[in-house]
Amino acid sequence: MARGGLIIFDYLLDENEDMHSLLLTDSSTLLVGGLQNHIIEIDLNTVQETQKYAVETPGVTIMRQTNRFFFCGHTSGKVSLRDLRTFKVEHEFDAFSGSLSDFDVHGNLLA
């Protein structure tokens, strides 16, 4: 018995293995991150890569978004808050001594 649903499309990422996190930023834009030093933006309407954002700290395991920031949780335990328009790091801090497995953001509270 197979798990899953109907496959709409496959998107092969040659240089990208160990992808760990996805974030649907709106109805047609998907961000994909993992152990690489970049995050890829994919347009779901055209199934094309639209942007590749450099990440100073590789190992993005968690991505969250608020109306003000884009949050990246890293395997190093760091959390970086990025500007939604420019993707530049606005704040960065050590949240945990090991790898992050999950976090959530509500308003100005990160748990």
N, C-alpha and C positions, 0 to 999 in steps of 0.2 A: 504494500500500500504506500503510495507516494503522498508526501505532505506538500501543501502549497496550493496556489491558485492558478489561474490562467496567466500564462506568460505573454505580456504585451510586446516586449522587446528585450533583446540582450544587448549589453553594451560592454564590449571587451576593452579592457584597459591594459595594454601591453606592459608598460613600465610600472604598473601598480599592482602589487600583491598585498595581502593582509589589510584589506580595507575593512575598517571597523565601524564607521559611523556614517549615517545618512541624516540629512535634515532637509525637509521640504519647506522652503522659505516662502513660497506662494504656490498657487495651483499648478504652475508650470515650470518651476525652477527647483532643482535638486542639488544639494551640496554633498560631496562624497569625500570622506577623509579617512586616513589610516596611518600606517607607520612611515609613510613617505614625508618629504619636506614640502608638500603642497596639498591644497584642497582644490578639487575640481568642481566647477559649476556646470551642470548639464541642463539644457533646455529640453523639457519633456515633450514639447510639441514637435520639435524637429529631431529629437534624439541626437543632438550634437553638443559637443563640449563648447561652451561659450567663454569661459574664463578658467585660468589656472592661477590660484593665489599662493604665493610663497608663504611658508610657515617657518618662523625662526626656530621654534622648538618642535622637532618632528615627533610623531606619535600621537596623533589626534584620535582619542578614543570616544569622546563625547562631544556633541555639538548641541547647543541650545540657542534660542533667539528670543529677545524681548523687543519692545518697540524702540529701545535705545541702543542696545549692544547685541553683538554676536559673540557667544561664549564658546571657547574651545578648552576642553579638558584633555590633558596630556598624560602619557604613560609615566612621565617623571613626577606627576603629582601637581604640576602647575595648572593654573587656570588663567587664560588670557581673555581679556575683554576687548573686542575689536569694533571699530566703527562700521556700521552697516553699509555705508556708501563707499568708503575707501579701503576697507579691510585692514587698516593700520591698527596696530596695538595701542590702545588707550591706557589700559591697566594690565598688570600681570602680577600674580602672587603665588606663593607655594601654599597650596591648600592641604596637601597630604604628603607624608614622607614616602609613600609607595605609589603604585599606579592607581589612577582613579577608575572606579567601575561604574559610577553613576553620580549625578547631581541634578538638582532641579532649581529653577529660578522663578521666584514670584515677587514682582515689584523690585525692591532693592534688597531682597533676601536671597542668598544662595545657600542651599542646604544639601 
